[in-house]
Amino acid sequence: MSRILIKDGYVITMDGPPIEGGYVLIEDDRVAYVGRKEQKADKVISAKGCAVMPGLVNAHTHAAMTLFRGYADDMPLQQWLEEHIWPVEAHLTDNDVYTGTMLACLEMIRSGTTAFADMYFHMDHAARAVDESGIRGSLSYGMIELFDEARAETELQEGGRFVRQWNNAADGRITTMYGPHAPNTCSREFLLKVKEQAAYNNARIHIHMLETEAELNQMKEQYGMCSVNMLDEIGFLGPDVLAAHCIWLSAGDMDIMAEKNVNAIHCPVSNMKLASGIAPVPELLSRGVNVALGTDGCASNNSLDMFGEMKTAALLHKVNAMDPTAMPAGEVLKMGTSNGAKALGIPAGILRQGMAADIILVDMHTPGLTPVHEPISHLIYAARGPDVKTTIVNGQVLMEDGIVLSIDQEKVIEQASIVASRLADKAKAN
């Protein structure tokens, strides 16, 4: 049995009051002790001057899109998609997705994200990157049926094959979900089949929902109701559903989401950058909806830094409500940790005996985090990804004192740069 002791830190458990000068003991892949007493261990990590907390959970992204970071910025959504993103994505290969996902895993490990929910293509190779990097991933093959019966069959087969092949792989770090793209790109009949198959496989479902006003208008024209009502009518919604974005919601939509215990994934930076709108997060929270945070892909965010996402979420809703008390730091930290773990259905996001040992140390002894009047406030309003000192996933130290141990950083950066340049050149040539 491997025992790692983290000592003398400011321990933020997300399960009770913080513990100053606290200890966290890891046995193999689980948290064995959290408290004030020193424990025996094979390895001791000093957390003096650090916040010790659950790793961050990025509950919605498209990891391999790190390859398109900064590729097409500052343009309208449809032009961005149709003229730039879709054409370059058409050239993606298996190895490209592996390389882009490995770059994402590197960025997330360095910035304190220990688990993420991904929806994309060539997902066997994304899973390979998750396996090799040591991070935790809830992965889904993005199914876009486009109301085509033949395509529906092949998409569902591929989605199901991926779910069955990779669930609980990589010592349990990989879990799988079904990933129907959105209600306006997948038919009712297809979504019903997805729901049935997901229930049969005991798998969760990851879907975009009411990200844009265009989706809202299309659904009303096509079905006479919005996405939430259509999905509710066919029995699609439930606690197994991760609904990304959730911007164009009515009060009735939010009531349905609360009643059906749907997980809403808020992506403020991407939504602001693409001018998609502002999700009614305070209203969802007031109804008891579990709201987690996601960065979306790097093409529409440019970063996978969840500290930046948490700060943006807090500030956006304060100014939107013209209320500085809206979205307090503690609530936002839950969205980035325990709420995200709940959405993904993983035993993480809380430091408690028996939970997965997904833990980060944030160095508070820096110029940008001095003085420390209130650590939790600092984590939301002052901390950044590079302040993360150590990252542990499933009891394995992936980064210690700022040195990534599980990935060859320079090799990944070099390979990703070469792949990104080749893809951009191919897209321009067409």
Buried (B, 14 or more C-beta within 10 A) or exposed (E): EEBBBBBBBBBBBBBEEBBEEBBBBBBEBBBBBBBEEEBEBEEBBBBEBBBBBBBBBBBBBBBBBBBBBEBBEEEEBEEBBEEBBEBBBEBBEBEBBBBBBBBBBBBBBBBBBBBBBBBBBBBBBBBBBBBBBBBBBBBBBBBBBEEEEEBBEEBBEBBBEBBEEBBEBBEBBBBBBBBBBBBBBBBBEBBEBBBEBBBEBEBBBBBBBBBBEEBBEBBBEBBEEBBBBBBBEEEBBBEBBBBBBBBBBBEEBBBBBBEBBBBBBBBBBBBBBBEBBBBBBBBBBEBEBBBBBBBBBBBBBBBBBBBBBBBBBBBBBBEBBEEEEBBBBBBBBBBBBBBBBBBBBBBBBBBBEEBBBBBBBBBBEBEEBEEBEEBBBBBBBBBBBBBBBBBBBBBBBBBBEEEBEBBEBEEBBEBBEEBBEBBBEBBEEE
